[in-house]
């Protein structure tokens, strides 16, 4: 597993949130969870428009999957005004 494009958050910041683990069986739903975990980690820092694209490379001979999460970090977002109704 690898990360690409991440400058703000390091692998050490992101990897503890992941379900996909090296050497373990790969489940596609875990890859989706990890995509969401990356977006959440950026959102927690105020970067709500981080794009995450997983790239899967299947080795049919070795029966393994290499996963790379390509991250495009967006600008930091701030709340200008908050309106509460009701």
C-alpha positions in Angstrom: 0.0 0.0 0.0 1.2 3.5 -0.8 0.1 7.1 -0.7 0.8 9.7 -3.4 0.2 13.4 -3.4 -0.1 13.8 0.3 1.9 16.8 1.6 -0.2 18.0 4.5 -0.7 14.7 6.3 2.0 12.0 6.5 1.6 8.3 6.1 2.0 8.1 9.9 -1.0 10.4 10.3 -3.2 8.3 7.9 -2.2 4.6 8.2 -3.5 4.1 11.7 -7.0 4.8 10.3 -6.8 2.1 7.6 -8.4 -1.3 7.5 -6.3 -2.5 4.6 -3.1 -4.1 5.9 -0.1 -5.4 4.1 0.0 -9.2 4.1 -3.7 -9.6 5.0 -6.6 -10.6 2.6 -7.9 -7.7 0.6 -11.6 -6.8 0.8 -12.9 -4.1 -1.5 -15.1 -2.6 1.2 -12.0 -2.0 3.3 -10.5 0.0 0.5 -13.7 2.1 0.4 -13.4 2.6 4.1 -9.8 3.7 3.8 -10.8 6.3 1.1 -13.3 7.7 3.5 -10.8 7.7 6.3 -8.4 9.8 4.2 -11.1 12.3 3.4 -12.2 12.4 7.1 -8.6 13.0 8.2 -8.3 16.0 5.8 -11.8 17.2 6.8 -10.8 17.2 10.4 -8.0 19.6 9.5 -10.4 21.9 7.5 -9.5 20.6 4.1 -13.0 19.5 2.9 -12.2 19.1 -0.8 -9.5 16.5 -0.7 -9.9 14.1 -3.7 -8.9 10.5 -3.1 -8.5 8.0 -6.0 -7.6 4.4 -5.2 -5.4 2.6 -7.8 -5.4 -1.2 -7.7 -2.7 -3.3 -9.4 -3.6 -7.0 -9.5 -0.8 -9.5 -9.7 -2.6 -12.6 -10.9 0.6 -14.8 -10.6 1.4 -13.9 -7.0 -2.3 -13.3 -6.2 -1.7 -10.0 -4.5 -3.1 -6.5 -4.8 -1.0 -3.3 -4.7 -3.0 -0.3 -3.6 -2.0 3.3 -4.1 -4.2 6.1 -2.8 -3.7 9.2 -5.0 -4.6 12.3 -3.0 -5.2 15.8 -4.3 -5.2 18.2 -1.5 -7.6 21.1 -1.8 -7.6 24.5 -0.1 -8.4 24.9 3.6 -12.0 25.9 4.2 -13.3 28.3 6.9 -16.9 29.0 8.0 -17.9 32.5 7.3 -21.4 32.5 8.8 -23.5 29.8 10.5 -27.2 30.1 10.6 -29.4 28.1 12.9 -33.2 27.8 12.2 -36.0 26.1 14.0 
